[in-house]
Amino acid sequence: MRPPPIYLDHAATTPVRPEVVAAMAPFFGPRFGNPSSAHRWGREARAALDEARERVAGCLGAGADEVCFVSCGTEGDNLAVLGTWRAARVAAPDGGPARTAIVTTPIEHKAVLAAVHQAAREGAEERLLAVDANGVVDRASFDALVRDDVAVCSIMWVNNEIGTVQPIPELAAAAKVRGVPFHTDAVQAFGKIAIDARTQPFDTLTLSGHKIGAPKGIGAFFVRRGTPLEPLMHGGSQDRGLRPGTENVAMAVGLARAAELAVAEREEECARLARLRDALEAELLARIPDAVVHGRGGPRAPHVLNISVPGTDSESLLLALDLAGVAASSGSACQTGSVTPSHVLTAIGVPPELASAAVRMSLGALTTDECVRRVSELFPALIGKARRLAGATS
């Protein structure tokens, strides 16, 4: 009998937690009302939505009026970048310089980079911060580029491909001194990093439900009171006009439950994942001495391991892993099928041939010691086979 499959792609998506399914179930049945309706069904839905908003806000150290529900991290990132840029463009500070620039890093998720490119088409100036070989933002570059003509600075808290953790509280505080709105994509950080809007001066923040055990199709967007923001969509007055449209009550309730569980379990789960990640990394490096772990020399979140083996390619390795019952990826799920090397690895100076051999293994709820043991044995064997085939065809 074949052993059970191994899922090592939690950075792409996570299984929906049973507690979340149970919390959502009534809203697919008797509690089906539209929260904008004035009758009892509507009032019941509104009460559930308001409670979910308060619970998500509590997980962020925020006020309920500072949280709106979005469909995903991509929507939140676009709202942060384009919404802040457009608001700054039409309302430059009296007597101050026009805010025409956007600052970000070359290792952001494509949701941020594409939004910045769109702003550039509308007249913004793009400025990319320098990062070191581990993906950490260079502080001198930050100080040089984040000036008082910047409409928004957006920096991912935890990189989705190599796990690098940025010093977001420090960078947000420096931006605040310059009067620059600061956004952080916390999609990979929530549940892994302590986040508290009361003490950390970011202005906007994005999180996504399906990375923390909620369903796909729901996320949350934090916007600090007083932060100018232009909505991307127009219509009703939901979410104070920032995100008009009928709210998805069931999904919001599910996100609230998942967020509370992630916060409550964060310290214990991060310690468990770090132990498993370190054990897997150590075993693979011991068995494949010339393997390269990307971002290893910098601060990393506990759930991401990105490794390249010279003389192989990620497409073939991922196919071989899948056939062996192991799910992994080559990086962001949003660029699956791309034949070009990861833009993240390219930006931190990884040579193309090594970047094209990268495999990301991301750990989570389904990862056990047995998973680590099996992959530690299986992956080196697949590497050996790949190298023998490459030698035979060369």
Secondary structure, DSSP 8 states (H G I E B T S, - for coil): -----EE-BTTT-----HHHHHHHGGGGTT----TT--SHHHHHHHHHHHHHHHHHHHHHT--GGGEEEESSHHHHHHHHHHHHHHHHHHS--TTS----EEEE-TTS-HHHHHHHHHHHHTT-EEEE--B-TTS-B-HHHHHHH--TTEEEEE--SB-TTT-BB--HHHHHHHHHHTT--EEEE-TTTBTTB---TTTS--SEEEEEGGGTTS-TT-EEEEE-TT-----SS-SS-GGGGTS-S---HHHHHHHHHHHHHHHHHHHHHHHHHHHHHHHHHHHHHHHSTT-EETTTTS-B-TTEEEEE-TT--HHHHHHHHHHTTEE-BSS-GGGTT--S--HHHHHTT--HHHHTTEEEEE--TT--HHHHHHHHHHHHHHHHHHHHHHHHH-
